[in-house]
Amino acid sequence: MRHLFGLAAATSVVLVGMRAELGHSVGAAPPGRAPAAPATPVDVAALLAAAHGAPPLICALAARTIPNGGWGDWADAPSRPLAAAAADIGRHEESRRFSVADEDRLLGGLASDDACVRELSVRLLGGDTAGRVAAALVARLASGDAALRALAAFGLGLGQPPSAVDPLIKTLRDPAAAVRANVAWALGHLENGRALAPLEERIGDEDSTVRRAVVAAVGRLDSTSATAMLVRVLRDDPAPSVRRVAAWALGNLEAREGAPALATALGQDRDPRVREMSAWAIGNMEAKRDAPALVTALRGDGDDQVRETAAWALGQIEDRSAVDVLGEAAGRDHSARVRSTAAWAIGQLGDDDGGGKAPAGLIRVLRDEDADARLNAAWAVGQLGDSSALPAIRDALATERDAEVRRALVRALVKCGGRSEQALSDLLRSGDPVVRETAVRALAGKDAFEPWPRPEPRPRPFP
């Protein structure tokens, strides 16, 4: 067991450093943002020392915690050192049932003085929704130890046993803020409507962490009856973190009655994270009447991520009147992310049959310094099917070095009308295999481009 916890601790050190690299870069913060905390250095020596000689199953569990940018754990690789152990984990996760003796060990682990033991114990128990484990966790909600009560609420949120709803509601008034916060979080994950009114009663909690958990839980309960309360929180709560989650909750519930308040927050809130989430929420609920607030933010907000999310939202709601302002952003914004997402949004406003006019700013992005921006621009020009863009597409194709962008440019060339016999012959004689292969697809018809790796903006913010 010592090996297990040593390896887990060492892995956590690596994860902190890796997540800093996968998230926002450390160093200078965007305008209006607090500087990011420096990443903890990766202690590779400690990790490898703890891993040496550890059981394969433990190593496989630790390896799975190393992130892949948020997309899976590379389990589809044909040959891996720990493939057999990983298969054992997969079989275990299909049932996630323990013997009574193991359940007792894990329940005992909840009271350990070692944080690693407590975390592993509650996560393993959280996958077992059997009545015995649920009852044991519910019983611990009445413990005299606040840390154990908080841990029990966490476990119930992981397992989501329906029998836990009423005991959790009773625990919403616990004297410890950590317990109240975990209880609210658990009720949000249980998604039972009986919890809505008790959660609303805690919206004025003195602790901002509790208020944030309460608002997030309300946003998961699929009831727009809380819209007025969420609007008040968005407008009045002193904590930016709580206002931000209120904006998320309104967007997640697609509560269009709250769209005017979101537009106001987008234009006036002092915290860029709140403005960013407000833009996301307007886009997610496709509130076209509030597109002017998004246009204003795209043109003038000082924060790169707010402008990027405003561009995404304009594409999401498919407001075709925004083509010109998106073209301006694509051609002039100093942020590559904003230029790229604005180009994507313009493509969203087109359709597979074309018929649109490519703004000058979008054409400019075909030669952008950022490859993602060029890819999105090439895709968008193809969506618009603008024949007047053919010379710019050909010029870009002649110098483009990125294979994916070249494919997108050939696709755009064909969709914009460059299907003449001479044009396709030139493509088929190209010395570039990527161009030749894409030209063959073009000869097979427009559907032969599928499955097309359609560009999408980065994942939107979550609470």
C-alpha positions as CSV (number, residue, x, y, z in Angstrom):
1,M,0.0,0.0,0.0
2,R,2.9,2.4,0.7
3,H,3.9,1.9,-3.0
4,L,0.4,2.9,-4.1
5,F,0.3,6.2,-2.1
6,G,3.9,7.1,-2.9
7,L,3.3,6.6,-6.6
8,A,0.0,8.5,-6.4
9,A,1.6,11.4,-4.7
10,A,4.5,11.6,-7.2
11,T,2.0,11.4,-10.1
12,S,0.1,14.3,-8.6
13,V,3.3,16.4,-8.8
14,V,3.6,15.6,-12.5
15,L,-0.1,16.4,-13.1
16,V,0.1,19.9,-11.6
17,G,2.9,20.8,-14.0
18,M,1.4,19.2,-17.0
19,R,-2.0,20.8,-16.5
20,A,-0.4,24.2,-16.3
21,E,1.1,23.5,-19.7
22,L,-2.2,22.2,-21.1
23,G,-4.2,25.2,-19.8
24,H,-3.4,28.9,-20.1
25,S,0.3,29.4,-20.4
26,V,2.1,30.6,-17.3
27,G,3.6,34.0,-17.4
28,A,2.1,37.3,-18.6
29,A,-1.7,37.3,-18.1
30,P,-4.1,38.5,-20.8
31,P,-5.4,42.1,-20.3
32,G,-7.7,42.3,-17.3
33,R,-6.7,38.9,-16.0
34,A,-4.9,38.1,-12.8
35,P,-1.4,36.6,-13.4
36,A,-1.4,32.8,-13.4
37,A,0.3,31.1,-10.6
38,P,3.6,29.5,-11.5
39,A,3.5,25.8,-12.1
40,T,4.9,23.4,-9.6
41,P,8.1,21.9,-11.2
42,V,7.7,18.4,-12.4
43,D,9.7,16.1,-10.1
44,V,10.4,13.3,-12.6
45,A,13.0,11.7,-10.4
46,A,10.4,11.3,-7.6
47,L,7.8,9.9,-10.0
48,L,10.1,7.3,-11.5
49,A,11.5,6.3,-8.1
50,A,8.0,5.7,-6.7
51,A,7.0,3.8,-9.9
52,H,9.9,1.4,-9.9
53,G,8.7,-2.0,-8.8
54,A,5.1,-1.0,-8.2
55,P,2.4,-3.5,-9.1
56,P,1.3,-3.2,-12.7
57,L,-2.3,-2.5,-11.7
58,I,-1.2,0.5,-9.5
59,C,1.0,1.8,-12.3
60,A,-1.8,1.5,-14.8
61,L,-4.1,3.5,-12.5
62,A,-1.5,6.2,-12.0
63,A,-0.7,6.4,-15.8
64,R,-4.4,7.0,-16.6
65,T,-4.4,10.1,-14.5
66,I,-1.8,11.8,-16.7
67,P,-3.9,14.1,-19.0
68,N,-4.2,13.9,-22.7
69,G,-5.4,17.5,-23.2
70,G,-8.9,16.4,-22.0
71,W,-9.4,13.7,-24.6
72,G,-9.2,10.1,-23.4
73,D,-6.2,8.2,-22.1
74,W,-4.6,6.8,-25.3
75,A,-6.2,3.4,-24.6
76,D,-6.5,2.7,-28.3
77,A,-2.8,2.5,-28.8
78,P,-2.0,-1.0,-30.2
79,S,1.0,-1.8,-27.9
80,R,1.5,-0.4,-24.4
81,P,3.7,-1.6,-21.5
82,L,0.7,-1.9,-19.2
83,A,-2.0,-3.0,-21.6
84,A,-2.9,-6.2,-19.6
85,A,-3.2,-4.3,-16.4
86,A,-5.3,-1.6,-18.1
87,A,-7.6,-4.3,-19.4
88,D,-8.1,-5.5,-15.8
89,I,-9.1,-2.0,-14.8
90,G,-11.6,-1.8,-17.7
91,R,-13.2,-5.1,-16.6
92,H,-13.4,-3.9,-13.0
93,E,-15.0,-0.6,-14.0
94,E,-17.8,-2.4,-15.8
95,S,-19.0,-3.8,-12.5
96,R,-17.2,-1.6,-9.9
97,R,-18.4,-4.0,-7.1
98,F,-16.3,-4.9,-4.1
99,S,-16.5,-7.6,-1.6
100,V,-17.9,-6.7,1.8
101,A,-14.5,-6.9,3.3
102,D,-13.1,-4.5,0.7
103,E,-16.1,-2.2,1.2
104,D,-15.3,-2.1,4.9
105,R,-11.6,-1.3,4.2
106,L,-12.6,1.6,1.9
107,L,-15.1,2.9,4.4
108,G,-12.5,2.8,7.1
109,G,-10.1,4.6,4.7
110,L,-12.5,7.6,4.8
111,A,-11.3,8.4,8.3
112,S,-7.6,8.0,7.6
113,D,-5.2,10.7,8.5
114,D,-3.7,10.4,5.1
115,A,-5.3,12.6,2.4
116,C,-4.3,10.2,-0.4
117,V,-6.0,7.3,1.3
118,R,-9.1,9.3,1.9
119,E,-9.3,10.5,-1.8
120,L,-8.7,7.0,-3.2
121,S,-11.2,5.4,-0.8
122,V,-14.0,7.9,-1.6
123,R,-13.5,7.7,-5.4
124,L,-13.5,3.9,-5.3
125,L,-16.7,3.8,-3.1
126,G,-18.3,6.5,-5.4
127,G,-18.5,4.0,-8.2
128,D,-20.5,1.5,-6.1
129,T,-24.1,2.6,-5.8
130,A,-25.2,-0.5,-3.9
131,G,-27.4,0.1,-0.9
132,R,-24.9,-0.9,1.7
133,V,-22.3,1.7,0.6
134,A,-24.9,4.4,0.1
135,A,-26.3,3.8,3.6
136,A,-22.8,3.9,5.1
137,L,-22.0,7.2,3.4
138,V,-25.4,8.7,4.5
139,A,-24.7,7.6,8.1
140,R,-21.4,9.5,8.0
141,L,-23.2,12.7,7.2
142,A,-24.0,12.8,10.9
143,S,-20.4,12.3,12.0
144,G,-18.9,14.6,14.6
145,D,-16.0,15.1,12.2
146,A,-16.7,17.9,9.6
147,A,-14.0,16.5,7.2
148,L,-15.7,13.1,7.2
149,R,-19.1,14.7,6.6
150,A,-17.7,16.6,3.6
151,L,-16.1,13.5,2.3
152,A,-19.4,11.5,2.7
153,A,-21.2,14.2,0.7
154,F,-18.6,14.0,-2.0
155,G,-19.0,10.2,-2.2
156,L,-22.7,10.5,-2.5
157,G,-22.4,13.0,-5.3
158,L,-20.1,10.5,-7.1
159,G,-22.4,7.5,-6.7
160,Q,-25.6,9.5,-7.0
161,P,-27.9,7.0,-5.1
162,P,-31.5,8.3,-5.1
163,S,-31.8,7.4,-1.4
164,A,-29.3,10.2,-0.6
165,V,-31.5,13.1,-1.7
166,D,-33.4,13.7,1.5
167,P,-30.4,13.2,3.9
168,L,-28.3,15.6,1.8
169,I,-31.1,18.2,1.8
170,K,-31.1,18.0,5.7
171,T,-27.4,18.5,5.7
172,L,-27.5,21.8,3.7
173,R,-27.6,23.7,7.0
174,D,-24.4,22.0,8.3
175,P,-22.3,24.5,10.4
176,A,-19.2,23.7,8.2
177,A,-18.9,25.5,4.9
178,A,-17.0,22.6,3.3
179,V,-19.8,20.3,4.1
180,R,-22.5,22.6,2.8
181,A,-20.6,23.2,-0.4
182,N,-20.1,19.4,-1.0
183,V,-23.7,18.7,-0.2
184,A,-24.9,21.3,-2.8
185,W,-22.5,19.9,-5.3
186,A,-23.8,16.4,-4.7
187,L,-27.5,17.5,-5.0
188,G,-26.6,19.1,-8.3
189,H,-25.2,15.8,-9.6
190,L,-28.2,13.8,-8.3
191,E,-30.5,16.2,-10.4
192,N,-33.6,15.7,-8.3
193,G,-36.1,18.5,-8.5
194,R,-37.0,18.2,-4.7
195,A,-33.6,19.8,-4.0
196,L,-34.4,23.1,-5.9
197,A,-36.2,25.0,-3.1
198,P,-33.8,24.0,-0.4
199,L,-30.9,25.0,-2.6
200,E,-32.5,28.4,-3.3
201,E,-32.7,29.0,0.4
202,R,-28.9,28.8,0.6
203,I,-28.2,31.3,-2.1
204,G,-27.4,33.9,0.5
205,D,-24.8,31.7,2.3
206,E,-22.0,33.8,3.9
207,D,-19.4,31.6,2.2
208,S,-18.7,32.2,-1.5
209,T,-17.7,28.6,-2.1
210,V,-21.0,27.4,-0.9
211,R,-22.9,30.0,-3.0
212,R,-20.9,28.9,-6.0
213,A,-21.8,25.3,-5.4
214,V,-25.4,26.1,-4.9
215,V,-25.7,28.1,-8.1
216,A,-24.0,25.4,-10.1
217,A,-26.3,22.8,-8.6
218,V,-29.4,24.9,-9.5
219,G,-28.0,25.2,-13.1
220,R,-28.1,21.4,-13.4
221,L,-31.6,20.8,-12.2
222,D,-33.3,21.6,-15.5
223,S,-35.8,24.0,-14.2
224,T,-36.2,27.6,-15.4
225,S,-38.2,28.5,-12.3
226,A,-34.9,29.7,-10.8
227,T,-34.2,32.2,-13.5
228,A,-35.2,35.3,-11.5
229,M,-32.9,34.1,-8.6
230,L,-30.0,33.5,-11.0
231,V,-30.4,36.9,-12.5
232,R,-30.2,38.5,-9.1
233,V,-27.1,36.6,-8.3
234,L,-25.5,37.6,-11.7
235,R,-26.3,41.2,-10.9
236,D,-25.7,41.5,-7.2
237,D,-23.3,38.8,-5.8
238,P,-20.1,40.4,-4.6
239,A,-18.0,37.4,-5.7
240,P,-17.0,37.3,-9.4
241,S,-16.7,33.5,-9.1
242,V,-20.4,33.2,-8.1
243,R,-21.6,35.7,-10.8
244,R,-19.7,33.7,-13.4
245,V,-21.4,30.4,-12.4
246,A,-24.8,32.2,-12.4
247,A,-24.1,33.2,-16.0
248,W,-23.2,29.6,-16.8
249,A,-26.4,28.3,-15.1
250,L,-28.6,30.6,-17.1
251,G,-26.9,29.5,-20.3
252,N,-27.0,25.8,-19.3
253,L,-30.7,26.1,-18.6
254,E,-31.2,28.0,-21.8
255,A,-33.3,30.5,-19.8
256,R,-34.0,33.1,-22.4
257,E,-35.7,35.3,-19.8
258,G,-32.3,35.9,-18.4
259,A,-30.7,36.9,-21.7
260,P,-31.0,40.7,-21.1
261,A,-29.2,40.4,-17.8
262,L,-26.5,38.4,-19.5
263,A,-26.2,41.1,-22.1
264,T,-25.8,43.7,-19.4
265,A,-23.2,41.6,-17.6
266,L,-21.3,41.2,-20.9
267,G,-21.1,44.9,-21.3
268,Q,-20.7,46.1,-17.7
269,D,-19.3,43.4,-15.3
270,R,-15.8,44.3,-14.0
271,D,-14.5,40.8,-14.2
272,P,-13.5,39.4,-17.6
273,R,-14.4,35.8,-16.5
274,V,-18.0,36.9,-15.9
275,R,-18.2,38.7,-19.2
276,E,-16.7,35.6,-21.0
277,M,-19.3,33.3,-19.5
278,S,-22.1,35.7,-20.2
279,A,-21.1,35.7,-23.9
280,W,-21.0,31.9,-23.8
281,A,-24.5,31.8,-22.2
282,I,-26.0,34.1,-24.8
283,G,-24.6,31.9,-27.6
284,N,-25.6,28.6,-25.9
285,M,-29.3,29.8,-25.6
286,E,-29.1,31.2,-29.2
287,A,-30.6,34.5,-28.0
288,K,-30.5,36.5,-31.3
289,R,-32.1,39.6,-29.9
290,D,-28.9,40.1,-27.8
291,A,-26.5,39.8,-30.7
292,P,-25.8,43.6,-30.5
293,A,-24.2,43.0,-27.1
294,L,-21.9,40.3,-28.6
295,V,-21.0,42.6,-31.5
296,T,-20.1,45.4,-29.0
297,A,-17.9,42.9,-27.0
298,L,-16.2,41.6,-30.1
299,R,-15.3,45.1,-31.2
300,G,-14.3,46.6,-27.9
301,D,-13.7,44.3,-25.0
302,G,-10.1,44.5,-23.7
303,D,-9.9,40.8,-22.9
304,D,-8.9,38.3,-25.7
305,Q,-11.1,35.5,-24.3
306,V,-14.2,37.6,-24.0
307,R,-13.8,38.7,-27.7
308,E,-13.1,35.1,-28.8
309,T,-16.2,33.9,-27.0
310,A,-18.3,36.7,-28.4
311,A,-17.2,35.6,-31.9
312,W,-18.1,32.0,-31.1
313,A,-21.5,33.1,-29.8
314,L,-22.3,35.1,-33.0
315,G,-21.5,32.0,-35.0
316,Q,-23.5,29.8,-32.7
317,I,-26.7,31.8,-33.0
318,E,-26.1,32.1,-36.8
319,D,-26.7,35.9,-36.9
320,R,-26.0,36.6,-40.5
321,S,-26.1,40.3,-39.9
322,A,-22.8,39.9,-38.0
323,V,-20.7,38.9,-41.1
324,D,-19.1,42.3,-41.4
325,V,-18.1,42.7,-37.8
326,L,-16.8,39.1,-37.8
327,G,-14.8,39.9,-40.9
328,E,-13.3,42.9,-39.2
329,A,-12.3,40.8,-36.2
330,A,-10.8,38.0,-38.4
331,G,-8.7,40.5,-40.4
332,R,-7.6,42.9,-37.6
333,D,-7.7,41.4,-34.1
334,H,-4.3,41.1,-32.5
335,S,-5.2,37.7,-31.0
336,A,-4.8,34.6,-33.2
337,R,-7.5,32.9,-31.2
338,V,-10.0,35.7,-31.9
339,R,-9.1,35.7,-35.6
340,S,-9.4,32.0,-35.9
341,T,-12.8,31.8,-34.1
342,A,-14.1,34.8,-36.0
343,A,-13.2,32.9,-39.3
344,W,-15.0,29.8,-37.9
345,A,-18.1,31.9,-37.1
346,I,-18.3,33.3,-40.6
347,G,-18.2,29.7,-41.9
348,Q,-21.1,28.9,-39.6
349,L,-23.1,31.6,-41.3
350,G,-22.7,29.9,-44.7
351,D,-24.2,26.6,-45.7
352,D,-23.2,23.6,-47.8
353,D,-24.7,25.1,-50.9
354,G,-22.7,28.2,-50.7
355,G,-24.0,31.5,-51.9
356,G,-22.3,33.9,-49.5
357,K,-19.8,36.6,-50.0
358,A,-16.4,36.2,-48.2
359,P,-15.5,39.4,-46.3
360,A,-12.1,40.9,-47.0
361,G,-10.9,40.2,-43.5
362,L,-11.7,36.5,-43.9
363,I,-9.7,36.4,-47.2
364,R,-6.8,38.0,-45.3
365,V,-6.7,35.2,-42.8
366,L,-5.9,32.7,-45.6
367,R,-2.3,34.0,-45.2
368,D,-2.4,34.4,-41.4
369,E,0.7,33.5,-39.4
370,D,-1.4,31.1,-37.3
371,A,-2.1,27.6,-38.9
372,D,-5.4,27.1,-37.0
373,A,-6.6,30.5,-38.2
374,R,-5.7,29.6,-41.8
375,L,-7.5,26.2,-41.4
376,N,-10.7,27.8,-40.1
377,A,-10.5,30.5,-42.8
378,A,-10.1,28.0,-45.6
379,W,-13.0,26.0,-44.3
380,A,-15.2,29.1,-43.9
381,V,-14.4,30.3,-47.5
382,G,-15.5,26.9,-48.7
383,Q,-18.7,27.1,-46.8
384,L,-19.5,30.4,-48.4
385,G,-18.7,29.1,-51.9
386,D,-17.6,32.6,-53.0
387,S,-16.2,32.3,-56.6
388,S,-14.5,35.7,-56.3
389,A,-12.2,34.2,-53.6
390,L,-10.7,31.7,-56.2
391,P,-7.6,33.8,-56.9
392,A,-6.8,34.2,-53.2
393,I,-7.3,30.5,-52.6
394,R,-4.9,29.6,-55.4
395,D,-2.3,32.1,-54.1
396,A,-2.6,30.7,-50.6
397,L,-2.4,27.1,-51.8
398,A,0.9,27.9,-53.7
399,T,2.7,28.7,-50.5
400,E,0.9,26.8,-47.8
401,R,3.1,24.3,-45.8
402,D,0.6,22.8,-43.5
403,A,-1.0,19.6,-44.9
404,E,-4.4,20.1,-43.2
405,V,-4.6,23.6,-44.4
406,R,-3.7,22.5,-47.9
407,R,-6.6,20.0,-47.8
408,A,-8.9,22.7,-46.7
409,L,-7.8,25.1,-49.4
410,V,-8.3,22.4,-52.1
411,R,-11.8,21.8,-50.7
412,A,-12.5,25.6,-50.7
413,L,-11.2,25.8,-54.3
414,V,-13.6,23.1,-55.5
415,K,-16.6,24.4,-53.5
416,C,-16.0,28.0,-54.8
417,G,-16.3,26.8,-58.4
418,G,-12.8,25.8,-59.3
419,R,-14.0,22.5,-60.8
420,S,-13.0,23.2,-64.4
421,E,-11.2,20.4,-66.3
422,Q,-8.0,22.5,-66.4
423,A,-8.1,23.3,-62.7
424,L,-8.6,19.7,-61.6
425,S,-6.0,18.5,-64.0
426,D,-3.5,21.0,-62.5
427,L,-4.3,19.7,-59.0
428,L,-4.0,16.0,-60.1
429,R,-0.5,16.8,-61.6
430,S,0.6,18.5,-58.4
431,G,3.8,17.3,-56.8
432,D,2.1,17.4,-53.5
433,P,0.4,14.1,-52.6
434,V,-2.0,15.9,-50.2
435,V,-3.3,18.1,-53.1
436,R,-3.6,15.1,-55.4
437,E,-5.5,13.0,-52.9
438,T,-7.9,15.8,-52.2
439,A,-8.4,16.5,-55.9
440,V,-9.4,12.8,-56.4
441,R,-12.0,13.3,-53.6
442,A,-13.3,16.4,-55.4
443,L,-13.7,14.4,-58.6
444,A,-15.8,11.9,-56.7
445,G,-18.3,14.6,-55.7
446,K,-18.8,17.0,-52.8
447,D,-19.7,14.3,-50.3
448,A,-16.4,12.6,-50.9
449,F,-14.8,15.2,-48.6
450,E,-16.5,13.6,-45.6
451,P,-15.8,12.9,-42.9
452,W,-14.4,16.4,-43.0
453,P,-12.5,17.4,-39.8
454,R,-14.7,20.5,-39.3
455,P,-12.9,23.1,-37.3
456,E,-14.4,24.0,-34.0
457,P,-13.4,26.6,-31.4
458,R,-11.8,25.5,-28.2
459,P,-14.1,24.0,-25.5
460,R,-16.3,26.6,-23.9
461,P,-16.0,27.6,-20.2
462,F,-17.5,25.5,-17.4
463,P,-18.3,26.4,-13.8
